[in-house]
């Protein structure tokens, strides 16, 4: 929604310092400011007398100040200002904390509006730290997310000034016919009433319009990305070698694995490059699916690349894929940042000559100097650990190769379609035979010693384990710290065992060394932060304790739990938490009841909302500003059908009525390369 010649500098009251502060809220332009929607509203238009004011609710009370304002210095840095408000029948005692400026404006005998929570009883009412305004301020007021140096009232003022500055130029990108068909208001009305609503009904009308537009623009952009992917001819895989691959495996594939391989091979035999997401729970067998596609590519005389986020994970994939390809006359290489220069040089030469069929590695694969002769397949593991541009860099090493991205983070399908809307999706929703469920228990810190004794039993039996903490260093909050715990346990409860420490502030080489020692069995117990969330496969580790478990989201707890139970022995996960909040209790209860990652992801979405799934910009798609995947699923379906219809009739959005939509799509996807 470009506004003609309007810049933040044009808004009165906005100097350089405040413009810099606005950047903390991701506001860089007038567009961004007007799309910085209120998080909720205060309704000053519905005023109560002191007598009628409901107890325990936020409301607006109209009353006359009946006493002078008295000040009391309780201690240094805390001054209370007290006065009484009346409606002639009942009094309300008001207290302001450190609000000298507000207190000085209040005059005895004058009538004001007070917005806050009323406490007390019918005969004596109280209000602490209300907002105070003159009686003329009886309207619905927007409340914005604030940041240091920018409070909601200031944001309200500058949004109002911005709107005055540009409202005549508020262009509507949605064609009139579509607005008419879906009963949508004009963009100008929506923007004015989302910020300064005339009524509750006006908010509803504005929200409906803005949610519809946001989801429509998002889906048009995703369809254009997909069209871009289908415009180019990939390397066609002629023959399907899947049956031959299955025969070399020492175990049986699940139906879900076979289905995913089939979907991908059909893509690779098509006229356009495959662009697919393979989504599967921890332990669902994604590596075997990837190996089947690597095998198919190599047997068709083409090269394939497999990129993992860490050296240890890349080594793990290399080891398992090398075993699978044994005796099949295929060349498999490993390229890491730590690979000696002489060896790197040799691998690069062989890749360029086409003498390596399959290369597995880390980001070293996308560095300059790595060239392929005919790479036809690119696989990225744990793709959220890579930026979108890194993924694209690997694809650019070939001539529109087929692309598979793998994720072990289960995401509800509706959400996955938005987050990965430019990809087709295969889901592994079945566990391989023999995979045992990890038993999960939630306990309080009172019986931590018993839990640690249980861990000792496992270590004494020759197994390994993890203790996970949510923080790296001490803070004001009394939370378990990995470093403190490590020191305490190493010299205390587990002094007879070999302990390791792993946290995010360690250098990559240090992390790799610790994980390698753990994998080799040189470390019995690993004290770690969430850096192990996506990590190495250590079949001998079958016990995990998670400290302050309430600090983690459900999906994160599930990912952590997935580090144990990867062997043939029964595994246990113990969640320690003293939190008594209903949300924390619910999370821990779900973890103990189910091990289905997709059910857990759905529950996580319900408990925390979609924000956390979009919290990382790693996937490269834009954050939603007003729409919610959780509550706006019907609009999602409507706009999905409409977007497909528009693109079918006008694939490049070049018709006159669609130029506004095109402009919005380009703006929203400007960072998506």
For each residue, the residues with C-beta under 8 A, 3 or more apart:
1: 31 34 35 170 171 173 187 664
2: 31 171 663 667
3: 6 30 31 34 166 169 170
4: 166 169
5:
6: 3 10 30 162 165 166 169
7: 10 29 30
8: 11 14 19 22 27 28 29 30 33
9: 14 19
10: 6 7 30 165
11: 8 14 30 33 158 161 162 165
12: 161
13: 18 157 158 161
14: 8 9 11 18 19 22 158
15: 18 19
16: 19 20
17: 20 21 149
18: 13 14 15 21 22 149 150 154
19: 8 9 14 15 16 22 23
20: 16 17 23
21: 17 18 24 25 147 148 149 150
22: 8 14 18 19 25 27 28 33 150
23: 19 20 26 27 28
24: 21 147 148 150
25: 21 22 36 145 147 150
26: 23 32
27: 8 22 23 32 33 36
28: 8 22 23 32
29: 7 8 32 33
30: 3 6 7 8 10 11 33 34 162 165 166
31: 1 2 3 34 35 667
32: 26 27 28 29 35 36
33: 8 11 22 27 29 30 36 158 159 162
34: 1 3 30 31 159 162 163 166 191 195
35: 1 31 32 625
36: 25 27 32 33 144 145 155 159 625
37: 194 195 210 625 626
38: 41 142 143 144 194 195
39: 143 144 145
40: 143
41: 38 140 141 142 143 197 203
42: 58 60 115 131 140 141 143
43: 46 60 140 141 200
44: 47 60 113 115 133 137 138 139 140 141
45: 60 138 139 140
46: 43 59 60
47: 44 60 61 62 113 138
48: 52 53 54 59 60 61 62
49: 52 53 61 62 63 87 89
50: 53 61 63 85 86 87 89 90 91 92 125
51: 87 89 90
52: 48 49
53: 48 49 50 59 61 92 118 125
54: 48 57 59 118
55: 118 119 120 121 125
56: 117 118 119
57: 54 117 118
58: 42 115 116 117
59: 46 48 53 54 115 117 118
60: 42 43 44 45 46 47 48 113 114 115 138
61: 47 48 49 50 53 85 92 113 114 115 118 127 130
62: 47 48 49 87 111 112 113 114 135
63: 49 50 85 86 87 92 111 112 114
64: 85 86 87 88 109 110 111
65: 69 83 84 85 106 107 108 109 110 111 112
66: 83 84 85 86 91 108 109
67: 70 83 84 108
68: 83 108
69: 65 81 82 83 103 106 108
70: 67 81 82 83
71: 79 80 81 82 103
72: 79 80 81 82
73: 76 78 79
74: 78 79 80
75: 78
76: 73
77: 98
78: 73 74 75 97 98
79: 71 72 73 74 97 98 100
80: 71 72 74 95 96 97
81: 69 70 71 72 95 96 97 99 100 102 103
82: 69 70 71 72 93 94 95 96
83: 65 66 67 68 69 70 94 106 108
84: 65 66 67 91 92 93 94
85: 50 61 63 64 65 66 91 92 93 94 112 114 127
86: 50 63 64 66 89 90 91 92
87: 49 50 51 62 63 64 90
88: 64
89: 49 50 51 86
90: 50 51 86 87 122 123 124 125
91: 50 66 84 85 86 124 125
92: 50 53 61 63 84 85 86 114 118 120 125 126 127
93: 82 84 85 120 124 125 126 127
94: 82 83 84 85 114 126 127 128 130
95: 80 81 82 126 127 128 129
96: 80 81 82 99 102 103 129 130 132
97: 78 79 80 81 128 129
98: 77 78 79
99: 81 96 102 103 129
100: 79 81 103 104
101: 104 105
102: 81 96 99 105 106 132
103: 69 71 81 96 99 100 106
104: 100 101
105: 101 102 132
106: 65 69 83 102 103 110 112 132
107: 65 110
108: 65 66 67 68 69 83
109: 64 65 66
110: 64 65 106 107
111: 62 63 64 65 135
112: 62 63 65 85 106 132 133 134 135
113: 44 47 60 61 62 132 133 134 135 137 138
114: 60 61 62 63 85 92 94 127 130 131 132
115: 42 44 58 59 60 61 130 131 132 133
116: 58 127 128 129 130 131
117: 56 57 58 59 127 128
118: 53 54 55 56 57 59 61 92 125 126 127
119: 55 56 125 126 127 128
120: 55 92 93 124 125 126
121: 55 124 125
122: 90 125
123: 90
124: 90 91 93 120 121
125: 50 53 55 90 91 92 93 118 119 120 121 122
126: 92 93 94 95 118 119 120
127: 61 85 92 93 94 95 114 116 117 118 119 130
128: 94 95 97 116 117 119
129: 95 96 97 99 116
130: 61 94 96 114 115 116 127
131: 42 114 115 116
132: 96 102 105 106 112 113 114 115
133: 44 112 113 115 137
134: 112 113 137
135: 62 111 112 113 138
136:
137: 44 113 133 134 141
138: 44 45 47 60 113 135
139: 44 45 196
140: 41 42 43 44 45 196 197 198 199 200 203
141: 41 42 43 44 137 156
142: 38 41 152 156 159 195 196
143: 38 39 40 41 42 152
144: 36 38 39 152 155 156 159
145: 25 36 39
146: 150 151 152 155
147: 21 24 25 150
148: 21 24
149: 17 18 21
150: 18 21 22 24 25 146 147 154 155
151: 146 154 155
152: 142 143 144 146 155 156
153: 156 157
154: 18 150 151 157 158
155: 36 144 146 150 151 152 158 159
156: 141 142 144 152 153 159 160
157: 13 153 154 160 161
158: 11 13 14 33 154 155 161 162
159: 33 34 36 142 144 155 156 162 163 195
160: 156 157 163 164 195 196
161: 11 12 13 157 158 164 165
162: 6 11 30 33 34 158 159 165 166
163: 34 159 160 166 167 191 192 195 196
164: 160 161 167
165: 6 10 11 30 161 162
166: 3 4 6 30 34 162 163 169 170
167: 163 164 170 188 191 192
168:
169: 3 4 6 166
170: 1 3 166 167 187 188 191
171: 1 2 187 660
172: 179 186 187 188 660
173: 1 187 213 217 660 661 663 664
174: 178 179 184 187 212 213 216 660 661
175: 178 179 657 658 660 661
176: 179 180 657
177: 180 181 657
178: 174 175 181 182 184 642
179: 172 174 175 176 182 183 184 185 186
180: 176 177 183
181: 177 178
182: 178 179 212 638 642
183: 179 180
184: 174 178 179 208 209 212 213
185: 179 189 190 205 206 208 209
186: 172 179 189 190
187: 1 170 171 172 173 174 190 191 209 213
188: 167 170 172 191 192
189: 185 186 192 193 205 206 209
190: 185 186 187 193 194 205 206 209 210 213
191: 34 163 167 170 187 188 194 195 206 210
192: 163 167 188 189 195 196 206
193: 189 190 196 197 198 202 203 205 206
194: 37 38 190 191 197 203 206 207 210 626
195: 34 37 38 142 159 160 163 191 192
196: 139 140 142 160 163 192 193
197: 41 140 193 194 200 202 203 206
198: 140 193 202
199: 140 202 203
200: 43 140 197 203 204
201: 204 205
202: 193 197 198 199 205 206
203: 41 140 193 194 197 199 200 206 207
204: 200 201 207 208
205: 185 189 190 193 201 202 208 209
206: 185 189 190 191 192 193 194 197 202 203 209 210
207: 194 203 204 210 211 626
208: 184 185 204 205 211 212
209: 184 185 187 189 190 205 206 212 213
210: 37 190 191 194 206 207 213 214 626
211: 207 208 214 215 626 627 632 635
212: 174 182 184 208 209 215 216 635 638 639
213: 173 174 184 187 190 209 210 216 217 664
214: 210 211 217 218 624 625 626 627
215: 211 212 218 219 627 632 635 636 639
216: 174 212 213 219 220 639 642 643 661
217: 173 213 214 220 221 661 664 665 668
218: 214 215 221 222 418 421 621 622 624 627 668
219: 215 216 222 223 421 639 640 643
220: 216 217 223 224 643 646 647 653 661 665
221: 217 218 224 225 665 668 669 672
222: 218 219 225 226 418 421 422 621
223: 219 220 226 227 421 643 644 647
224: 220 221 227 228 647 653 665 669
225: 221 222 228 229 421 422 669 672
226: 222 223 229 230 275 421 422
227: 223 224 230 231 647 651
228: 224 225 231 232
229: 225 226 232 272 273 275 422
230: 226 227 272
231: 227 228 272
232: 228 229 272 273 400
233: 236 271 272 273 400
234: 268 272 273 274 376 399 400 401 402
235: 273 302 374 376 398 399 400 401 402
236: 233 268 269 270 271
237: 240 265 268 269 296 297 300 302 376 402
238: 269 300
239: 299 300
240: 237 243 265 269 296
241: 244 245 295 296 299 300
242: 245 246 261 262 265 292 296
243: 240 246 247
244: 241 247 248 295 299
245: 241 242 248 249 291 292 295 296 324
246: 242 243 249 253 258 292
247: 243 244
248: 244 245 324 328
249: 245 246 252 253 288 324
250:
251: 432 433
252: 249 433
253: 246 249 257 258 261 285 288
254: 257 258 284 285 428 430 431 432 433
255: 258 259 430
256: 259 260 280 284 285 427 428 429 430
257: 253 254 260 261 284 285 288 289 428 430 432
258: 246 253 254 255 261 262
259: 255 256 262 263 426
260: 256 257 263 264 278 289 426 427 428
261: 242 253 257 258 264 265 289 292 293
262: 242 258 259 265 266
263: 259 260 266 267 276 424 426
264: 260 261 267 268 274 276 278 289 293 402 404 426
265: 237 240 242 261 262 268 269 293 296
266: 262 263 269 270
267: 263 264 270 274 275 276 402 424
268: 234 236 237 264 265 274 293 296 297 376 377 402
269: 236 237 238 240 265 266
270: 236 266 267 274
271: 233 236
272: 229 230 231 232 233 234
273: 229 232 233 234 235 400 401 402 403
274: 234 264 267 268 270 377 402 403 404 424
275: 226 229 267 402 403 422 423 424
276: 263 264 267 403 404 405 423 424 425 426
277: 383 404 405 406 407 416 420 423 424 425 426
278: 260 264 286 289 290 404 405 406 407 426 428
279: 406 407 409 410 411 416 425 426 427 428
280: 256 284 285 286 289 406 407 408 410 427 428 429
281: 284 408 410 428 429 431 562 596 597 598
282: 408 558 559 561 562 597
283: 431 432 435 562 565 566
284: 254 256 257 280 281 428 429 430 431 432
285: 253 254 256 257 280 288 289 428 432
286: 278 280 289 290 381 406 408 428
287: 290 291 317 320 321
288: 249 253 257 285 291 292
289: 257 260 261 264 278 280 285 286 292 293 426 428
290: 278 286 287 293 294 306 317 321 379 381 404 406
291: 245 287 288 294 295 320 321 324 325
292: 242 245 246 261 288 289 295 296
293: 261 264 265 268 289 290 296 297 304 377 379 404
294: 290 291 297 298 304 306 321 358 377 379
295: 241 244 245 291 292 298 299 324 325 328 330
296: 237 240 241 242 245 265 268 292 293 299 300
297: 237 268 293 294 300 302 303 304 357 358 376 377 402
298: 294 295 301 302 303 304 325 330 357 358
299: 239 241 244 295 296 330
300: 237 238 239 241 296 297 376
301: 298 374
302: 235 237 297 298 374 375 376 377
303: 297 298 351 354 356 357 358 359 372 373 374 375 376 377 398
304: 293 294 297 298 357 358 359 375 376 377 378 379
305: 358 359 360 361 365 372 375 377 378 379 394 397
306: 290 294 317 321 358 359 360 361 379 381
307: 314 361 362 363 365 366 378 379 380 381 386 394
308: 313 314 316 317 360 361 362 381 382
309: 313 362 381 382 385 386 534
310: 313 314 362 508 511 512 515 535 536
311: 314 315 336 337 338 362 508 512
312: 315 316 512 515 516 519 535 536
313: 308 309 310 316 317 381 382 534 535 536
314: 307 308 310 311 317 318 334 336 360 361 362
315: 311 312 318 319 334 336
316: 308 312 313 319 320 536 537
317: 287 290 306 308 313 314 320 321 360 381
318: 314 315 321 322 332 334 360
319: 315 316 322 323
320: 287 291 316 317 323 324
321: 287 290 291 294 306 317 318 324 325 332 358 360
322: 318 319 325 326 332
323: 319 320 326
324: 245 248 249 291 295 320 321
325: 291 295 298 321 322 328 330 332 358
326: 322 323
327:
328: 248 295 325
329:
330: 295 298 299 325 357 358
331: 350 355 356 357 358
332: 318 321 322 325 356 357 358 359 360
333: 347 350 351 356 358 359 360
334: 314 315 318 339 359 360 361
335: 339 344 347 359 360 361 362 364 365 370
336: 311 314 315 339 361 362 364
337: 311 362 363 364 508
338: 311 509 512
339: 334 335 336 343 344 347 364
340: 343 344
341: 344 345
342: 345 346
343: 339 340 346 347
344: 335 339 340 341 347 348 364
345: 341 342 348 349
346: 342 343 349 350
347: 333 335 339 343 344 350 351 356 359
348: 344 345 351 352 369 370 371
349: 345 346 352 353
350: 331 333 346 347 353 355 356
351: 303 333 347 348 354 355 356 359 370 371 372 373
352: 348 349 371 372 373
353: 349 350 373
354: 303 351 372 373 374
355: 331 350 351
356: 303 331 332 333 347 350 351 359
357: 297 298 303 304 330 331 332
358: 294 297 298 303 304 305 306 321 325 330 331 332 333
359: 303 304 305 306 332 333 334 335 347 351 356 365
360: 305 306 308 314 317 318 321 332 333 334 335
361: 305 306 307 308 314 334 335 336 364 365
362: 307 308 309 310 311 314 335 336 337 365
363: 307 337 366 367 386 390
364: 335 336 337 339 344 361 367 370
365: 305 307 335 359 361 362 370 394 397
366: 307 363 370 390 393 394 397
367: 363 364 370
368:
369: 348
370: 335 348 351 364 365 366 367 397
371: 348 351 352 397
372: 303 305 351 352 354 375 397 398
373: 303 351 352 353 354
374: 235 301 302 303 354 398
375: 302 303 304 305 372 378 397 398 401
376: 234 235 237 268 297 300 302 303 304 398 401 402
377: 268 274 293 294 297 302 303 304 305 401 402 403 404
378: 304 305 307 375 394 395 397 398 401 402 403 404
379: 290 293 294 304 305 306 307 403 404 405 406
380: 307 383 386 391 394 403 404 405 406
381: 286 290 306 307 308 309 313 317 406
382: 308 309 313 385 386 406 407 408 534
383: 277 380 386 391 405 406 407 619
384: 407 409 616 618 619
385: 309 382 534 618
386: 307 309 363 380 382 383 390 391 618
387: 390 391 618 620
388: 391 392 618 619 620 672 673
389: 392 393 620 673
390: 363 366 386 387 393 394
391: 380 383 386 387 388 394 395 403 405
392: 388 389 395 396 673
393: 366 389 390 396 397
394: 305 307 365 366 378 380 390 391 397
395: 378 391 392 398 400 401 403
396: 392 393
397: 305 365 366 370 371 372 375 378 393 394 401
398: 235 303 372 374 375 376 378 395 401
399: 234 235
400: 232 233 234 235 273 395
401: 234 235 273 375 376 377 378 395 397 398
402: 234 235 237 264 267 268 273 274 275 297 376 377 378
403: 273 274 275 276 377 378 379 380 391 395
404: 264 274 276 277 278 290 293 377 378 379 380
405: 276 277 278 379 380 383 391 420 423
406: 277 278 279 280 286 290 379 380 381 382 383
407: 277 278 279 280 382 383 384 411
408: 280 281 282 286 382 534 559 562
409: 279 384 555 559 601
410: 279 280 281 555 558 597 598 600 601
411: 279 407 415 416 419 601 613
412: 415 416 598 601 602 605
413: 416 417 425 427
414: 417 418 629 633 636
415: 411 412 418 419 605 610 613 629
416: 277 279 411 412 413 419 420 425
417: 413 414 420 421 425
418: 218 222 414 415 421 621 629 636
419: 411 415 416 613 614 619 621
420: 277 405 416 417 423 425 619
421: 218 219 222 223 225 226 417 418 621
422: 222 225 226 229 275
423: 275 276 277 405 420
424: 263 267 274 275 276 277
425: 276 277 279 413 416 417 420
426: 259 260 263 264 276 277 278 279 289
427: 256 260 279 280 413
428: 254 256 257 260 278 279 280 281 284 285 286 289
429: 256 280 281 284 598
430: 254 255 256 257 284
431: 254 281 283 284 435
432: 251 254 257 283 284 285 435
433: 251 252 254
434: 568
435: 283 431 432 565
436: 565 568 569 570 571
437: 565 595
438: 561 564 565 571 572 573 595
439: 570 571 572 573
440: 561 572 573 574 575 591 592 595
441: 572 573 574 575 592
442: 549 575 577 588 589 591 592
443: 447 448 450 451 574 575 576
444: 447 576 577 578
445: 448 576 577 578
446:
447: 443 444 450 451
448: 443 445 451 452 576
449: 452 453
450: 443 447 453 454
451: 443 447 448 454 455 545 574 576
452: 448 449 455 456 493 494 545
453: 449 450 456 457
454: 450 451 457 458 543 572 574
455: 451 452 458 459 465 467 494 525 543 545
456: 452 453 459 460 493 494
457: 453 454 460 461
458: 454 455 461 463 464 465 542 543 572
459: 455 456 462 463 464 465 494 497 524 525 543
460: 456 457
461: 457 458
462: 459 540
463: 458 459 540 541 542 543 569
464: 458 459 518 521 523 524 525 526 538 540 541 542 543
465: 455 458 459 524 525 526 541 542 543 544 545 564
466: 525 526 527 528 532 541 543 544 545 563 564
467: 455 485 489 525 526 527 528 544 545 547
468: 528 529 530 532 544 545 546 547 560
469: 479 480 481 482 485 527 528 529 547 548
470: 479 480 529 530 547 548 551 552
471: 474 475 477 479 480 481 482 529 548
472: 481 482 483 503 504 505 529
473: 481 483
474: 471 481 484
475: 471 479
476:
477: 471
478:
479: 469 470 471 475 548 551
480: 469 470 471 484 485 547 548
481: 469 471 472 473 474 484 485
482: 469 471 472 485 486 501 502 503 527 528 529
483: 472 473 486 487 501 503
484: 474 480 481 487 488
485: 467 469 480 481 482 488 489 527 547
486: 482 483 489 490 499 501 527
487: 483 484 490 491
488: 484 485 491 492 493
489: 467 485 486 492 493 494 499 525 527
490: 486 487 494 495 499
491: 487 488 495
492: 488 489 495
493: 452 456 488 489
494: 452 455 456 459 489 490 497 499 524 525
495: 490 491 492
496:
497: 459 494 524 525
498: 522 523 524 525
499: 486 489 490 494 523 524 525 526 527
500: 514 517 518 523 525 526 527
501: 482 483 486 514 526 527 528
502: 482 506 511 514 515 526 527 528 529 531 532
503: 472 482 483 506 528 529 531
504: 472 529 530 531
505: 472
506: 502 503 510 511 514
507: 510 511
508: 310 311 337 511 512
509: 338 512 513
510: 506 507 513 514
511: 310 502 506 507 508 514 515 531
512: 310 311 312 338 508 509 515 516
513: 509 510 516 517
514: 500 501 502 506 510 511 517 518 523 526
515: 310 312 502 511 512 518 519 535 536
516: 312 512 513 519 520
517: 500 513 514 520 522 523
518: 464 500 514 515 521 522 523 526 536 538 541
519: 312 515 516 536 538
520: 516 517
521: 464 518 540
522: 498 517 518
523: 464 498 499 500 514 517 518 526
524: 459 464 465 494 497 498 499
525: 455 459 464 465 466 467 489 494 497 498 499 500
526: 464 465 466 467 499 500 501 502 514 518 523 532 541
527: 466 467 469 482 485 486 489 499 500 501 502
528: 466 467 468 469 482 501 502 503 531 532
529: 468 469 470 471 472 482 502 503 504 532
530: 468 470 504 533 552 556 560
531: 502 503 504 511 528 535
532: 466 468 502 526 528 529 535 560 563
533: 530 556 559 560 563
534: 309 313 382 385 408 559
535: 310 312 313 515 531 532 563
536: 310 312 313 316 515 518 519
537: 316 566
538: 464 518 519 541 563 566
539: 566 567 568
540: 462 463 464 521 567
541: 463 464 465 466 518 526 538 544 563 564 566 567
542: 458 463 464 465 564 565 567 569 570 571 572
543: 454 455 458 459 463 464 465 466 564 571 572 573 574
544: 465 466 467 468 541 560 561 563 564 571 572 573 574
545: 451 452 455 465 466 467 468 573 574 576
546: 468 549 552 557 560 561 573 574 575 576
547: 467 468 469 470 480 485 576
548: 469 470 471 479 480 551 576 577
549: 442 546 552 557 575 576 577 587 588 591
550: 577 579 581 584 587 588
551: 470 479 548
552: 470 530 546 549 556 557 560
553: 556 557 587 604 608 612
554: 557 558 587 590 591 600 601 603 604 607 608
555: 409 410 558 559 597 600 601 604
556: 530 533 552 553 559 560
557: 546 549 552 553 554 560 561 575 587 591
558: 282 410 554 555 561 562 591 595 597 600
559: 282 408 409 533 534 555 556 562
560: 468 530 532 533 544 546 552 556 557 563 573
561: 282 438 440 544 546 557 558 564 565 573 591 595
562: 281 282 283 408 558 559 565 566
563: 466 532 533 535 538 541 544 560 566
564: 438 465 466 541 542 543 544 561 571 572 573
565: 283 435 436 437 438 542 561 562 570 571
566: 283 537 538 539 541 562 563 571
567: 539 540 541 542 571
568: 434 436 539
569: 436 463 542
570: 436 439 542 565
571: 436 438 439 542 543 544 564 565 566 567
572: 438 439 440 441 454 458 542 543 544 564
573: 438 439 440 441 543 544 545 546 560 561 564 591
574: 440 441 443 451 454 543 544 545 546
575: 440 441 442 443 546 549 557 588 591 592
576: 443 444 445 448 451 545 546 547 548 549
577: 442 444 445 548 549 550 584 588
578: 444 445
579: 550 584 585
580: 584 585
581: 550 584 585
582: 585 586
583: 586 587 607
584: 550 577 579 580 581 587 588
585: 579 580 581 582 588 589
586: 582 583 589 590 607
587: 549 550 553 554 557 583 584 590 591 607
588: 442 549 550 575 577 584 585 591 592
589: 442 585 586 592 593
590: 554 586 587 593 594 600 603
591: 440 442 549 554 557 558 561 573 575 587 588 594 600
592: 440 441 442 575 588 589
593: 589 590
594: 590 591 599 600
595: 437 438 440 558 561
596: 281 599 600
597: 281 282 410 555 558 600 601
598: 281 410 412 429 601 602
599: 594 596 602 603
600: 410 554 555 558 590 591 594 596 597 603 604
601: 409 410 411 412 554 555 597 598 604 605
602: 412 598 599 605 606
603: 554 590 599 600 606 607
604: 553 554 555 600 601 607 608 612
605: 412 415 601 602 608 609 610 613 629 630
606: 602 603 630
607: 554 583 586 587 603 604
608: 553 554 604 605 611 612
609: 605 612 628 630
610: 415 605 613 614 624 628 629 630
611: 608 614 615
612: 553 604 608 609 615
613: 411 415 419 605 610 629
614: 419 610 611 623 624
615: 611 612
616: 384 619
617: 620 623
618: 384 385 386 387 388
619: 383 384 388 419 420 616
620: 387 388 389 617 671 672
621: 218 222 418 419 421 672
622: 218 668 669
623: 614 617
624: 214 218 610 614 627 628 629
625: 35 36 37 214
626: 37 194 207 210 211 214
627: 211 214 215 218 624 632 635 636
628: 609 610 624 631 632
629: 414 415 418 605 610 613 624 632 633 636
630: 605 606 609 610 633
631: 628
632: 211 215 627 628 629 635 636
633: 414 629 630 636 637
634: 637 638
635: 211 212 215 627 632 638 639
636: 215 414 418 627 629 632 633 639 640
637: 633 634 640 641
638: 182 212 634 635 641 642
639: 212 215 216 219 635 636 642 643
640: 219 636 637 643 644
641: 637 638 644 645
642: 178 182 216 638 639 645 646
643: 216 219 220 223 639 640 646 647
644: 223 640 641 647 648
645: 641 642 648 649
646: 220 642 643 649 650 653 658 661
647: 220 223 224 227 643 644 650 651 653
648: 644 645 651
649: 645 646 655
650: 646 647 653 654 655 658
651: 227 647 648
652: 662
653: 220 224 646 647 650 658 659 661 662 665
654: 650 658 659 662
655: 649 650 658 659
656: 659
657: 175 176 177 660
658: 175 646 650 653 654 655 661 662
659: 653 654 655 656 662 663
660: 171 172 173 174 175 657 663 664
661: 173 174 175 216 217 220 646 653 658 664 665
662: 652 653 654 658 659 665 666
663: 2 173 659 660 666 667
664: 1 173 213 217 660 661 667 668
665: 217 220 221 224 653 661 662 668 669
666: 662 663 669 670
667: 2 31 663 664 670
668: 217 218 221 622 664 665
669: 221 224 225 622 665 666 672
670: 666 667
671: 620
672: 221 225 388 620 621 669
673: 388 389 392
